[in-house]
Amino acid sequence: MQQKMIQFSGDVSLPAIGQGTWYIGEDASQRKTEVAALRAGIELGLTLIDTAEMYADGGAEKVVGEALTGLR
């Protein structure tokens, strides 16, 4: 996958496309599917994952952590 980068002021540049995690981590029965979706994006070349501590009261960050485990 070829990534388009967006240049911001200074030395900051970010990928134009990433994965969002707004509803991830809210339903424990979906955890395996959510981890698989994040890993699929990573395998396809996505390098930006957008999350926040308020998403599922920190649950989204835990799912992201699980998805990233063992990949580096």
C-alpha positions in Angstrom: 0.0 0.0 0.0 1.3 3.4 -0.9 0.7 6.0 1.8 -0.2 9.6 1.2 1.2 11.7 3.9 -0.2 15.1 5.1 2.4 17.7 6.0 1.6 19.9 9.0 3.5 22.9 10.2 7.0 22.2 11.4 8.3 18.6 11.0 4.9 17.0 11.6 3.5 14.7 8.9 0.9 11.9 9.3 -0.7 9.3 7.1 -3.8 10.6 5.3 -5.7 7.4 6.2 -5.8 5.6 9.5 -8.1 3.4 11.6 -10.5 4.9 14.1 -11.5 3.2 17.4 -14.5 5.1 18.5 -16.8 2.1 19.3 -14.1 -0.4 19.8 -13.9 -1.9 23.3 -17.5 -1.4 24.3 -18.7 -5.0 23.7 -16.5 -7.8 25.1 -18.1 -10.3 22.7 -16.7 -8.3 19.8 -13.1 -8.2 21.0 -11.6 -10.9 18.8 -13.3 -9.3 15.7 -12.0 -5.8 16.7 -8.4 -7.1 17.2 -8.6 -8.9 13.9 -9.8 -5.7 12.1 -7.0 -3.7 13.5 -4.4 -6.3 12.6 -5.9 -6.6 9.1 -5.4 -2.8 8.7 -1.8 -3.1 9.9 -1.1 -6.0 7.6 -2.4 -3.9 4.7 0.0 -1.1 5.6 -1.9 1.3 7.8 0.3 2.9 10.4 -2.1 5.4 12.1 -4.6 4.3 14.8 -6.7 7.0 16.3 -7.9 6.4 19.8 -8.7 8.3 23.0 -8.9 7.4 26.7 -12.6 8.3 26.6 -13.5 5.6 24.0 -15.2 2.8 26.1 -13.6 4.3 29.2 -10.1 3.2 28.0 -11.3 -0.1 26.5 -10.4 1.0 23.0 -6.8 1.5 24.1 -6.7 -2.0 25.6 -7.9 -3.5 22.3 -5.3 -1.5 20.4 -2.7 -2.8 22.8 -3.8 -6.4 22.2 -3.8 -5.9 18.5 -0.3 -4.6 18.5 1.1 -7.2 20.9 3.9 -9.2 19.2 4.0 -7.2 16.1 7.4 -5.5 16.8 
